[in-house]
């Protein structure tokens, strides 16, 4: 299979601090991730003064602040984006970011972002979809909270704006942080693949790594998972993220699964060919047999090793005449 593209979702786990963002870049690079992804937004353009925080955000941020106040503290401006992007270049890891408003799409376009990630919450944001679609870049589309009709509608907007379906990868996702195993519904990823005939992947908000690994076995070409320096930090997403050690273990497991999936051809591997002789069996003499005796159910049997006649030839041997003497357990020859 092709190499799975692994995204370390730094998101807003930098808490608005560029130095923490750089530590997240280091952690993602050291873990073997292909890309590290942030979030780009103008708080006032993204969140209204009436927007409430999600339940999981209430328990991980200051209780008294609004969603707008929470998000405002996590903004990164153009210069900060350039600094982080430059640092990614120095470290040899791809910089990605998700735009949440039209101005942010323009900012990332100016930065020549090669891949645009569309967040689950933006799948019905017609104007943002149109703006990204007209850029004709590679697109990764998350689909948390969406049904097949909404995915189809988003794809149609992106296609008509100028991005062909071949450039779009659709990620199955659940937006509850953390996602329970009962809500993962991983087989929906394959449904998306069959329905839209696009590349698919999985954006993982569960607490562990096993679902991401399973997604690769089911055909995911992209895996996205949150990463944090410290799960105990204040902020909306830290507790649902992997620490650097856990993220590295996930990457290693995914790379192992890539190798383990193989090419799908059922055959003996080179490493097990010698085991055939040891583990399989041959037709042998059940007792001493004299030349001229007739092979029968009473004087031949099946035992290891598998160096002689294949036991599948049993009925071809029965009734044949022994052309020489055979000692007990000696492999029968015709």
Secondary structure, DSSP 8 states (H G I E B T S, - for coil): ----EEEEEEETTTTT-HHHHHHHHHHHHHHT-SEEEEEE--HHHH--TT----HHHHTTS-TTS-HHHHHHTT---HHHHHHHHHHHHHHT-EEEEEE-SHHHHHHHHHTT-SEEEE-GGGTT-HHHHHHHHTT--EEEEE-TT--HHHHHHHHHHHHHHT--GGGEEEEEE--SSS--HHHH-THHHHHHHHHH--EEEEEE-SSSSHHHHHHHHTT-SEEEEEB-S-TTSSSSSGGGSB-HHHHHHHHHHHHHHHHHH--S-----GGGTTHHHHHS-EEEESS-B-TT-B--TTTEEEES--SSSBGGGHHHHTT-B-SS-B-TT-B---
